[in-house]
Amino acid sequence: MTQGPREITTPFRPIPLEVPEGMAPNEFFNSTENLNDLAHNNGLLINPENLLLYRKALGHSTEFDTSIIFNTSRTTLNPLGRPVRRTQVPDDVKHVWNRMNQVLIDYMVERYPDPGQALILAGEASLDATWPLTSPGVPSIRMLHNHFMVFPMDDLRAARLADPTNPNLTDGGQHSLFQAYMRDVYREFFDRALELDILEPVESGDSRLRLTGYPQGLPCWRIRGGVAALKEIRFWREYDLILKGFLDFYRTFFSQVSTRNAPMPRDIFFPDAVENVLLFNNDFLRPAKKVRDQCIRDPKYANAIRWQPAFKQLIYRNDAGELIVTISQNSIGNAITELLGVVVRRVPDVDAYEAREAALLEKLLEVRARLIEADLGEGIATEHWDAE
């Protein structure tokens, strides 16, 4: 079978929402009114920490597809002032969030035990104020949310090959600035900065999916102990360390792009590694000069830069059945599925969606029951399902 990224078609039922006249769609989708609709029509579970589990109306997969959003739409009306990454979430909320993640991933692994049967992934992408609200590719809901998805491998095998030059396939091997110009220093920084016990670095041959050939060129870590390790708080602390290391690298690099010989950014997590591995390293500073010079010459290129940290971080299962963690620069605003070489083309098709809806809801309500049993929230009733 030919290896390469796959493009699958996913049907959806159009959302019955009217965008007010004179308002851009992504401006409306950040509003409290839209979040009310999300909870009332697609909400599955809510808890006192304002973590909302919901069915993805515009989903990636009709096999299994759900999200948890930290719904701050009522407590923080400014969309640009809301928490948008794990490091900005209060500790009590993150504690519950991690437990919810553990239950959901455990359910997916239990329900789909064979890696040859299903591709499992869970993760998040940055939703911060790195672009103007009206720019293409800006997230539609500017609040931190996780995605939990399953794709049947038979569907991926039968799918057509995606165009490898598709700009949404911003994997490390082809498009990422860090991987293209700073691969060695990038890895050295992670090695020097992070103290990991549960997460173990793996080579690309172990992390790459045979079918798609992705992810390409990205740093990856194996979760020692598999799904059982997700029950240990140490794992989630190490998962956060990966993100903190990425944020330090990103912020330090683009501070040098913005200002030659800039001082170390404030609130750095790993100042010793930043100073010793990055700020005195020609292999790090040379690409910064290259990007800075291009920004000066090319206004379109400069406008496309995401000056604040933009990332995708996910947990997925490889061909050997191991759980892998990876993180990537998010330079365009693409979906986390594309990190694994899966391009999703959504099409409005009510009949096709409704033919799969009952089986999808059965699984979503099953995992909701587990979350309720673990005291992680209370069920929400909609016209499609009851609260219990």
KENUNU-597238 format. One line per 5 residues: their letters; for each residue x, y, z of N, C-alpha, C. Coordinates in pm, whole numbers, plus 50000, padded with zeros to 5 digits. Layout:
<lofis>
a	X,Y,Z,X,Y,Z,X,Y,Z | ...
</lofis>
This chain:
<lofis>
mtqgp	50083,49881,50000,50000,50000,50000,50088,50125,50000 | 50050,50222,49918,50129,50344,49908,50124,50424,50037 | 50241,50466,50084,50246,50548,50205,50228,50694,50169 | 50153,50764,50250,50134,50907,50228,50016,50958,50307 | 50004,51089,50321,49891,51147,50395,49759,51114,50327
reitt	49655,51099,50407,49523,51062,50357,49425,51177,50372 | 49333,51188,50277,49224,51285,50287,49093,51212,50299 | 49025,51231,50410,48897,51165,50430,48785,51270,50427 | 48666,51223,50395,48549,51310,50390,48459,51279,50510 | 48424,51382,50585,48341,51365,50704,48214,51448,50689
pfrpi	48097,51381,50692,47972,51456,50678,47935,51527,50808 | 47861,51635,50798,47810,51703,50917,47671,51759,50888 | 47599,51785,50997,47468,51848,50987,47487,51997,51011 | 47449,52082,50919,47471,52226,50936,47414,52278,51068 | 47487,52367,51133,47445,52424,51259,47341,52533,51232
plevp	47225,52525,51298,47118,52624,51271,47140,52755,51347 | 47248,52824,51316,47279,52951,51379,47293,53058,51272 | 47236,53173,51297,47250,53286,51206,47347,53386,51264 | 47449,53419,51186,47547,53519,51228,47487,53657,51210 | 47487,53740,51315,47428,53874,51302,47492,53954,51189
egmap	47411,54034,51124,47459,54115,51013,47572,54208,51059 | 47677,54214,50977,47789,54301,51008,47892,54239,51101 | 47875,54112,51134,47967,54044,51226,48034,53928,51153 | 48165,53920,51164,48237,53808,51100,48202,53678,51172 | 48195,53565,51100,48159,53438,51165,48246,53404,51285
neffn	48381,53421,51271,48464,53382,51384,48454,53480,51500 | 48405,53601,51476,48376,53692,51587,48253,53644,51662 | 48151,53601,51588,48030,53550,51652,48057,53421,51727 | 48139,53334,51670,48164,53205,51735,48236,53222,51868 | 48299,53335,51891,48363,53361,52019,48267,53422,52121
stenl	48142,53443,52084,48048,53512,52171,47987,53417,52272 | 47934,53475,52381,47865,53396,52482,47743,53328,52423 | 47673,53393,52331,47553,53335,52271,47586,53206,52197 | 47695,53204,52122,47732,53081,52052,47764,52969,52150 | 47835,53003,52259,47868,52900,52358,47743,52850,52427
ndlah	47643,52935,52445,47516,52888,52500,47454,52784,52407 | 47457,52812,52277,47402,52717,52181,47479,52586,52182 | 47612,52597,52193,47694,52476,52196,47654,52388,52314 | 47638,52449,52431,47602,52372,52550,47461,52316,52540 | 47364,52396,52492,47225,52354,52491,47196,52249,52385
nngll	47262,52258,52271,47233,52165,52161,47330,52047,52154 | 47452,52065,52204,47553,51960,52190,47624,51927,52321 | 47586,51994,52430,47652,51970,52558,47620,51832,52614 | 47722,51767,52666,47707,51634,52726,47721,51637,52878 | 47815,51719,52927,47846,51719,53071,47910,51852,53108
inpen	47881,51900,53228,47942,52023,53279,47977,52000,53425 | 48080,52070,53473,48117,52058,53614,48140,52197,53673 | 48156,52207,53806,48173,52338,53868,48298,52413,53823 | 48393,52341,53765,48515,52406,53714,48494,52469,53577 | 48371,52466,53525,48336,52521,53393,48401,52445,53278
lllyr	48428,52317,53300,48475,52229,53193,48354,52163,53130 | 48337,52187,53001,48219,52141,52928,48259,52034,52827 | 48202,51915,52841,48218,51808,52742,48104,51820,52642 | 48138,51820,52513,48033,51838,52413,48060,51756,52288 | 47953,51730,52215,47963,51663,52086,48010,51765,51982
kalgh	48107,51725,51900,48155,51815,51795,48054,51818,51681 | 47987,51931,51666,47888,51942,51558,47957,51945,51422 | 48068,52018,51413,48151,52017,51292,48274,51933,51324 | 48254,51803,51321,48356,51713,51372,48459,51672,51270 | 48561,51603,51320,48663,51544,51236,48627,51401,51197
stefd	48558,51331,51288,48527,51189,51268,48385,51161,51316 | 48316,51072,51246,48185,51027,51292,48194,50896,51368 | 48316,50845,51390,48335,50724,51468,48335,50758,51618 | 48420,50852,51656,48423,50902,51793,48488,51039,51787 | 48419,51139,51840,48469,51276,51828,48402,51361,51935
tsiif	48480,51407,52030,48426,51493,52134,48534,51587,52182 | 48494,51690,52255,48589,51788,52306,48550,51828,52448 | 48650,51874,52521,48630,51942,52649,48677,52084,52631 | 48593,52181,52664,48631,52320,52654,48625,52384,52792 | 48724,52465,52823,48722,52544,52946,48637,52666,52916
ntsrt	48508,52656,52949,48410,52754,52905,48413,52878,52994 | 48494,52974,52955,48506,53100,53028,48429,53212,52960 | 48331,53176,52876,48260,53277,52797,48180,53374,52884 | 48137,53331,53003,48061,53419,53091,48150,53489,53194 | 48260,53425,53229,48347,53484,53331,48449,53579,53272
tlnpl	48482,53562,53143,48577,53651,53075,48517,53687,52939 | 48453,53803,52931,48384,53839,52808,48479,53879,52696 | 48599,53924,52729,48699,53958,52628,48758,53830,52570 | 48730,53795,52443,48783,53671,52386,48935,53663,52389 | 49003,53780,52388,49149,53779,52387,49207,53769,52527
grpvr	49121,53766,52629,49169,53758,52766,49144,53624,52831 | 49098,53527,52753,49064,53396,52809,49185,53302,52812 | 49189,53209,52908,49296,53108,52907,49293,53026,52779 | 49409,53010,52717,49413,52943,52587,49517,52832,52580 | 49586,52806,52690,49679,52692,52695,49684,52639,52838
rtqvp	49733,52517,52852,49729,52451,52983,49804,52528,53091 | 49910,52597,53053,49989,52669,53152,49915,52789,53209 | 49802,52829,53151,49724,52942,53200,49601,52899,53280 | 49582,52770,53296,49463,52717,53363,49490,52708,53513 | 49396,52753,53598,49414,52739,53743,49439,52593,53783
ddvkh	49516,52574,53888,49557,52439,53928,49437,52348,53957 | 49334,52401,54024,49220,52316,54058,49145,52272,53933 | 49138,52361,53833,49073,52325,53707,49158,52223,53631 | 49288,52245,53629,49375,52153,53555,49374,52014,53617 | 49361,52006,53750,49355,51877,53817,49235,51796,53766
vwnrm	49120,51862,53757,49000,51795,53707,49012,51766,53558 | 49069,51862,53485,49089,51845,53340,49172,51721,53312 | 49282,51703,53385,49368,51587,53364,49295,51457,53392 | 49213,51454,53497,49137,51333,53528,49037,51303,53416 | 48974,51406,53360,48882,51385,53250,48955,51331,53128
nqvli	49071,51387,53099,49154,51336,52988,49185,51188,53007 | 49223,51153,53128,49260,51014,53157,49143,50920,53130 | 49024,50958,53176,48906,50873,53157,48874,50858,53009 | 48880,50968,52935,48846,50963,52793,48945,50880,52712 | 49075,50898,52738,49175,50821,52663,49166,50674,52699
dymve	49146,50645,52828,49130,50506,52872,49011,50442,52801 | 48902,50516,52786,48784,50463,52717,48815,50433,52571 | 48884,50524,52504,48915,50501,52362,49004,50379,52345 | 49103,50363,52431,49193,50248,52420,49117,50119,52448 | 49029,50122,52547,48950,50002,52580,48853,49968,52468
rypdp	48788,50068,52414,48688,50044,52310,48753,50003,52178 | 48875,50053,52152,48948,50022,52028,49087,49970,52064 | 49095,49844,52109,49223,49792,52160,49328,49764,52053 | 49287,49751,51927,49377,49710,51820,49423,49832,51740 | 49554,49865,51742,49601,49978,51662,49583,49959,51512
gqali	49569,49835,51468,49540,49810,51328,49396,49838,51292 | 49310,49854,51395,49169,49880,51374,49137,50028,51376 | 49208,50103,51463,49169,50243,51482,49288,50329,51517 | 49287,50450,51463,49383,50553,51501,49319,50636,51612 | 49387,50644,51726,49338,50716,51843,49426,50837,51866
lagea	49364,50952,51891,49444,51070,51926,49366,51163,52017 | 49439,51235,52098,49381,51334,52188,49481,51448,52201 | 49432,51570,52192,49527,51680,52203,49462,51815,52187 | 49547,51915,52183,49498,52052,52178,49589,52136,52089 | 49536,52247,52044,49614,52344,51969,49598,52480,52033
sldat	49697,52565,52017,49690,52699,52075,49578,52778,52011 | 49510,52855,52093,49400,52938,52044,49421,53082,52086 | 49545,53123,52100,49572,53254,52159,49567,53365,52055 | 49585,53488,52105,49569,53605,52019,49694,53630,51938 | 49723,53538,51849,49843,53552,51767,49814,53615,51632
wplts	49689,53622,51594,49646,53687,51470,49526,53775,51499 | 49497,53873,51412,49370,53946,51425,49253,53849,51411 | 49142,53882,51476,49027,53792,51474,48976,53764,51332 | 48994,53858,51241,48937,53841,51107,49032,53773,51010 | 49151,53732,51054,49245,53667,50963,49201,53523,50933
pgvps	49229,53474,50813,49198,53335,50780,49275,53240,50871 | 49209,53132,50910,49277,53030,50990,49270,53053,51139 | 49217,53167,51184,49206,53192,51327,49100,53100,51386 | 49126,53039,51501,49029,52946,51560,48892,53012,51582 | 48787,52933,51566,48653,52987,51576,48608,53009,51719
irmlh	48662,52933,51813,48629,52952,51955,48760,52974,52029 | 48782,53095,52078,48910,53128,52138,48908,53096,52287 | 48897,52968,52316,48907,52917,52452,48973,52780,52445 | 49046,52746,52548,49121,52621,52548,49026,52502,52540 | 49049,52416,52443,48972,52292,52440,49057,52178,52383
nhfmv	49028,52060,52435,49092,51937,52390,49002,51864,52291 | 49065,51787,52203,48993,51705,52107,49023,51558,52138 | 48921,51473,52123,48937,51328,52140,48875,51263,52018 | 48955,51190,51940,48907,51139,51812,48953,50997,51787 | 48871,50925,51712,48906,50791,51663,48873,50787,51514
fpmdd	48968,50737,51435,48946,50715,51293,48962,50566,51262 | 48861,50502,51202,48879,50362,51161,48992,50351,51059 | 49083,50258,51082,49197,50242,50991,49152,50198,50853 | 49043,50121,50845,48994,50080,50714,48954,50203,50631 | 48894,50303,50698,48856,50425,50627,48980,50500,50579
lraar	49084,50503,50661,49206,50573,50622,49276,50498,50509 | 49276,50366,50515,49340,50288,50407,49267,50308,50274 | 49135,50322,50281,49055,50338,50159,49054,50482,50109 | 49096,50575,50192,49091,50717,50155,49194,50747,50047 | 49167,50849,49970,49260,50889,49866,49381,50958,49930
ladpt	49492,50955,49857,49612,51024,49904,49589,51175,49902 | 49630,51240,50008,49622,51386,50012,49741,51446,49939 | 49724,51566,49892,49834,51638,49828,49941,51669,49932 | 50061,51614,49919,50164,51637,50021,50209,51782,50030 | 50175,51864,49929,50210,52006,49935,50097,52090,49996
npnlt	49992,52024,50040,49882,52094,50106,49940,52176,50222 | 49922,52308,50224,49983,52390,50329,49934,52355,50468 | 49820,52286,50479,49773,52246,50611,49855,52133,50672 | 49930,52064,50589,50015,51956,50642,50144,52016,50696 | 50131,52097,50799,50248,52167,50854,50321,52078,50954
dggqh	50369,51967,50906,50446,51877,50991,50589,51926,51001 | 50662,51871,51097,50798,51918,51119,50892,51895,51003 | 50873,51788,50926,50969,51756,50822,50961,51847,50701 | 50845,51909,50677,50830,51986,50553,50826,52137,50574 | 50753,52182,50675,50724,52324,50681,50772,52395,50807
slfqa	50790,52322,50916,50817,52389,51042,50953,52456,51040 | 50953,52580,51079,51077,52658,51085,51177,52594,51181 | 51128,52548,51295,51217,52488,51394,51285,52365,51338 | 51207,52280,51272,51262,52155,51223,51351,52175,51101 | 51317,52273,51018,51394,52295,50895,51531,52354,50921
ymrdv	51541,52443,51021,51665,52517,51039,51733,52496,51175 | 51659,52443,51273,51715,52435,51408,51691,52299,51472 | 51688,52196,51392,51650,52064,51443,51739,52018,51558 | 51870,52030,51542,51962,51979,51644,51954,52060,51772 | 51952,52194,51760,51947,52277,51880,51811,52263,51948
yreff	51707,52241,51871,51574,52219,51925,51573,52097,52017 | 51629,51987,51970,51634,51865,52050,51729,51879,52168 | 51841,51945,52146,51935,51965,52257,51869,52046,52369 | 51790,52146,52331,51723,52227,52433,51627,52141,52515 | 51546,52058,52450,51456,51970,52523,51533,51876,52614
drale	51643,51820,52564,51722,51727,52645,51781,51795,52768 | 51828,51918,52753,51890,51990,52864,51786,52044,52962 | 51672,52086,52912,51575,52154,52997,51487,52059,53077 | 51450,51945,53020,51346,51861,53078,51402,51744,53157 | 51346,51722,53274,51376,51604,53355,51253,51514,53352
ldile	51263,51404,53277,51149,51317,53251,51175,51177,53303 | 51072,51117,53361,51080,50978,53407,50984,50889,53328 | 50861,50935,53310,50760,50855,53242,50770,50871,53091 | 50803,50990,53045,50817,51015,52902,50959,50987,52857 | 50972,50907,52750,51101,50863,52700,51115,50901,52552
pvesg	51220,50974,52513,51235,51012,52372,51240,50888,52281 | 51176,50898,52165,51176,50788,52068,51220,50840,51933 | 51274,50751,51853,51316,50786,51717,51194,50793,51624 | 51212,50859,51512,51100,50881,51421,51043,50750,51367 | 51127,50647,51354,51078,50520,51303,50974,50457,51394
dsrlr	50985,50481,51525,50889,50426,51620,50765,50513,51633 | 50779,50641,51607,50665,50732,51625,50583,50748,51498 | 50641,50722,51383,50573,50747,51256,50472,50638,51223 | 50353,50676,51175,50253,50580,51131,50292,50527,50994 | 50288,50396,50978,50330,50335,50850,50241,50381,50736
ltgyp	50112,50397,50760,50019,50429,50653,50044,50568,50597 | 50060,50667,50684,50070,50805,50638,50214,50856,50630 | 50305,50795,50708,50441,50845,50715,50457,50964,50808 | 50356,50996,50885,50357,51109,50977,50350,51059,51121 | 50391,51142,51216,50451,51276,51204,50593,51268,51148
qglpc	50636,51377,51089,50767,51382,51024,50857,51483,51095 | 50968,51434,51146,51071,51522,51199,51044,51582,51334 | 50936,51545,51400,50902,51609,51527,50961,51533,51645 | 50996,51603,51753,51036,51532,51874,50917,51456,51931 | 50936,51332,51969,50829,51247,52020,50879,51174,52145
wrirg	50784,51145,52235,50817,51075,52358,50717,50961,52378 | 50770,50844,52412,50687,50728,52445,50640,50739,52591 | 50513,50704,52616,50461,50703,52753,50489,50566,52814 | 50589,50560,52901,50620,50434,52968,50502,50393,53056 | 50458,50270,53039,50344,50222,53116,50212,50237,53043
gvaal	50213,50302,52926,50093,50312,52846,49981,50385,52915 | 49857,50340,52892,49741,50412,52942,49737,50414,53094 | 49797,50314,53159,49798,50312,53306,49876,50430,53362 | 49977,50478,53288,50057,50590,53335,49977,50719,53341 | 49868,50726,53265,49786,50847,53265,49714,50867,53398
keirf	49711,50762,53481,49650,50774,53614,49747,50833,53715 | 49872,50854,53675,49972,50911,53764,49983,51061,53739 | 49978,51138,53846,49987,51283,53831,50123,51323,53774 | 50226,51240,53797,50358,51269,53743,50355,51278,53592 | 50274,51192,53527,50267,51199,53381,50219,51336,53336
wreyd	50111,51387,53397,50054,51513,53352,50147,51629,53380 | 50229,51617,53483,50330,51720,53507,50437,51717,53397 | 50474,51597,53355,50573,51586,53247,50512,51633,53114 | 50384,51604,53093,50314,51652,52973,50320,51804,52969 | 50302,51868,53084,50314,52014,53092,50457,52061,53070
lilkg	50556,51982,53114,50695,52020,53091,50726,52029,52943 | 50673,51935,52865,50693,51940,52720,50641,52072,52664 | 50522,52111,52706,50465,52237,52659,50548,52356,52706 | 50590,52355,52832,50668,52467,52884,50800,52481,52808 | 50865,52369,52777,50988,52374,52699,50964,52433,52561
fldfy	50854,52390,52498,50820,52445,52366,50797,52595,52375 | 50721,52638,52474,50691,52781,52488,50817,52863,52507 | 50912,52813,52588,51038,52883,52607,51114,52897,52476 | 51121,52788,52400,51194,52791,52274,51129,52890,52178 | 50998,52881,52164,50924,52967,52070,50941,53114,52107
rtffs	50916,53147,52234,50923,53286,52277,51064,53343,52261 | 51164,53261,52294,51302,53308,52282,51339,53332,52137 | 51298,53240,52049,51332,53256,51908,51268,53382,51849 | 51137,53399,51869,51071,53512,51806,51103,53645,51874 | 51152,53642,51997,51203,53767,52055,51330,53809,51982
qvstr	51412,53711,51940,51532,53742,51863,51498,53784,51721 | 51390,53726,51665,51344,53771,51533,51299,53916,51541 | 51226,53948,51643,51170,54082,51657,51277,54187,51685 | 51372,54152,51773,51472,54249,51818,51608,54182,51825 | 51702,54229,51746,51837,54171,51748,51897,54180,51888
napmp	51955,54069,51934,52021,54063,52064,51925,54098,52178 | 51801,54055,52167,51701,54082,52270,51737,54008,52399 | 51701,54064,52514,51723,53993,52640,51631,53873,52651 | 51661,53786,52745,51575,53670,52768,51434,53716,52802 | 51332,53656,52742,51194,53695,52776,51165,53674,52924
rdiff	51071,53753,52975,51032,53737,53115,50952,53609,53134 | 50951,53559,53256,50869,53443,53294,50905,53317,53215 | 51035,53303,53187,51083,53181,53122,51083,53066,53224 | 51045,52947,53178,51039,52831,53268,51176,52769,53293 | 51263,52771,53191,51394,52704,53201,51504,52804,53164
pdave	51531,52902,53251,51626,53009,53215,51768,52958,53190 | 51814,52858,53264,51950,52807,53243,51966,52748,53104 | 51867,52668,53062,51875,52606,52929,51862,52711,52820 | 51777,52812,52841,51764,52919,52742,51896,52993,52726 | 51960,53024,52837,52085,53099,52832,52197,53017,52770
nvllf	52211,52893,52813,52327,52812,52774,52311,52741,52641 | 52187,52706,52603,52166,52631,52479,52126,52722,52364 | 52053,52830,52392,51995,52911,52284,52065,53043,52261 | 52082,53122,52364,52124,53261,52344,52272,53278,52315 | 52348,53170,52316,52490,53178,52277,52519,53076,52168
nndfl	52416,53048,52086,52425,52941,51987,52401,53000,51848 | 52501,52997,51765,52489,53053,51630,52386,52980,51545 | 52368,52849,51569,52270,52773,51493,52127,52812,51529 | 52111,52879,51643,51982,52931,51684,51962,53075,51637 | 52067,53155,51649,52055,53297,51619,52063,53326,51469
rpakk	52130,53239,51393,52139,53261,51248,52001,53256,51181 | 51917,53153,51212,51783,53154,51152,51698,53272,51197 | 51720,53319,51321,51645,53436,51367,51676,53558,51279 | 51803,53575,51245,51841,53686,51157,51776,53669,51019 | 51775,53545,50971,51718,53518,50839,51569,53554,50836
vrdqc	51496,53516,50940,51353,53547,50946,51332,53697,50964 | 51415,53760,51048,51403,53905,51071,51424,53983,50942 | 51526,53945,50867,51554,54014,50742,51439,53999,50643 | 51380,53879,50639,51268,53859,50547,51145,53938,50591 | 51124,53949,50722,51013,54029,50772,51028,54176,50729
irdpk	51150,54225,50731,51176,54363,50693,51148,54385,50544 | 51181,54286,50462,51165,54299,50317,51024,54269,50269 | 50954,54179,50338,50830,54123,50285,50716,54144,50385 | 50632,54245,50366,50524,54273,50463,50423,54159,50473 | 50398,54088,50362,50305,53978,50367,50358,53865,50455
yanai	50488,53838,50441,50551,53735,50525,50547,53777,50671 | 50578,53904,50699,50578,53952,50838,50440,53943,50900 | 50337,53972,50821,50200,53968,50873,50155,53826,50905 | 50218,53727,50841,50180,53588,50864,50249,53527,50986 | 50348,53595,51043,50420,53543,51158,50327,53537,51279
rwqpa	50331,53426,51350,50258,53417,51476,50358,53448,51587 | 50357,53571,51632,50461,53619,51723,50450,53559,51862 | 50332,53521,51901,50314,53454,52030,50311,53303,52007 | 50342,53224,52111,50355,53079,52091,50230,53015,52034 | 50248,52945,51924,50140,52874,51857,50182,52728,51842
fkqli	50101,52636,51891,50147,52497,51898,50030,52400,51882 | 50065,52275,51857,49975,52161,51867,50047,52056,51952 | 49978,52004,52052,50035,51899,52138,49934,51786,52147 | 49979,51664,52126,49883,51555,52130,49944,51426,52179 | 49853,51338,52219,49881,51199,52254,49815,51113,52148
yrnda	49889,51020,52091,49828,50931,51993,49888,50792,52008 | 49829,50694,51942,49876,50555,51950,49947,50518,51821 | 50068,50464,51834,50144,50425,51715,50107,50285,51670 | 50174,50236,51567,50140,50106,51510,50166,49991,51607 | 50259,50011,51700,50292,49907,51797,50199,49910,51918
geliv	50104,50002,51919,50012,50011,52032,50063,50096,52147 | 50174,50166,52126,50228,50253,52231,50165,50391,52222 | 50149,50455,52337,50102,50592,52339,50221,50686,52327 | 50209,50782,52236,50319,50873,52203,50272,51017,52227 | 50361,51100,52279,50336,51244,52293,50423,51318,52193
tisqn	50366,51417,52125,50446,51502,52037,50393,51645,52044 | 50474,51737,51996,50435,51878,51993,50494,51941,51869 | 50420,52036,51811,50464,52098,51687,50429,52246,51687 | 50509,52323,51617,50473,52460,51587,50345,52461,51504 | 50254,52550,51534,50129,52563,51459,50137,52690,51377
signa	50191,52680,51259,50224,52799,51183,50111,52849,51094 | 50009,52767,51071,49903,52808,50980,49767,52807,51049 | 49747,52725,51148,49618,52716,51212,49543,52591,51169 | 49618,52488,51137,49560,52365,51085,49511,52276,51199 | 49447,52166,51164,49393,52073,51261,49503,51981,51314
itell	49484,51932,51436,49586,51843,51493,49590,51711,51418 | 49482,51673,51348,49485,51548,51273,49594,51552,51166 | 49620,51669,51112,49716,51680,51003,49858,51657,51051 | 49881,51667,51181,50011,51631,51237,50041,51483,51213 | 49935,51403,51201,49949,51259,51177,49920,51224,51031
gvvvr	49910,51325,50945,49891,51299,50804,49748,51270,50765 | 49651,51317,50846,49509,51296,50816,49445,51431,50787 | 49407,51452,50663,49340,51576,50621,49190,51548,50618 | 49113,51626,50690,48968,51606,50699,48897,51709,50612 | 48817,51660,50520,48735,51748,50436,48590,51734,50483
rvpdv	48539,51836,50547,48402,51832,50599,48303,51873,50489 | 48195,51797,50478,48092,51829,50379,47955,51825,50447 | 47866,51922,50416,47730,51916,50472,47652,51804,50406 | 47607,51707,50485,47533,51593,50433,47451,51537,50548 | 47328,51584,50561,47245,51546,50675,47219,51396,50677
dayea	47186,51337,50564,47152,51194,50560,47272,51108,50600 | 47390,51141,50546,47508,51061,50578,47544,51074,50726 | 47528,51195,50781,47559,51213,50922,47459,51138,51010 | 47332,51149,50979,47232,51084,51062,47242,50933,51057 | 47294,50878,50947,47313,50733,50938,47418,50684,51038
reaal	47508,50773,51081,47615,50734,51174,47593,50792,51313 | 47492,50876,51328,47476,50952,51451,47445,50863,51571 | 47359,50764,51555,47318,50681,51669,47437,50608,51730 | 47523,50551,51646,47640,50478,51697,47739,50573,51764 | 47753,50693,51708,47842,50793,51769,47791,50834,51906
lekll	47661,50863,51916,47605,50907,52043,47610,50797,52147 | 47594,50673,52107,47604,50562,52203,47739,50566,52275 | 47845,50587,52199,47978,50590,52260,47998,50716,52345 | 47950,50830,52296,47966,50953,52373,47891,50945,52506 | 47775,50885,52507,47700,50872,52632,47762,50768,52723
evrar	47826,50668,52667,47898,50570,52749,48013,50636,52825 | 48091,50714,52755,48205,50777,52823,48156,50887,52917 | 48046,50952,52885,47989,51048,52979,47952,50980,53110 | 47894,50861,53104,47856,50789,53226,47978,50760,53312 | 48091,50731,53250,48213,50706,53328,48261,50833,53396
liead	48249,50944,53329,48290,51072,53388,48199,51107,53506 | 48070,51084,53492,47977,51112,53601,48008,51022,53720 | 48033,50894,53694,48065,50800,53801,48192,50842,53877 | 48286,50901,53806,48411,50946,53869,48397,51084,53933 | 48274,51135,53944,48246,51266,54003,48317,51378,53928
lgegi	48314,51370,53797,48380,51470,53714,48279,51561,53643 | 48154,51554,53683,48055,51643,53625,47916,51584,53629 | 47821,51665,53582,47681,51624,53574,47636,51630,53429 | 47549,51537,53392,47501,51530,53255,47414,51648,53217 | 47417,51683,53090,47335,51790,53033,47228,51725,52945
atehw	47105,51771,52958,46997,51724,52873,46981,51817,52753 | 46966,51757,52635,46935,51833,52514,46816,51765,52446 | 46776,51816,52332,46665,51750,52261,46707,51615,52205 | 46838,51588,52205,46887,51461,52149,46912,51354,52254 | 46934,51394,52381,46965,51297,52486,46925,51355,52622
dae	46908,51262,52719,46872,51301,52855,46997,51335,52934 | 46978,51382,53058,47091,51420,53143,47161,51298,53203 | 47095,51183,53203,47157,51062,53260,47145,50947,53161
</lofis>
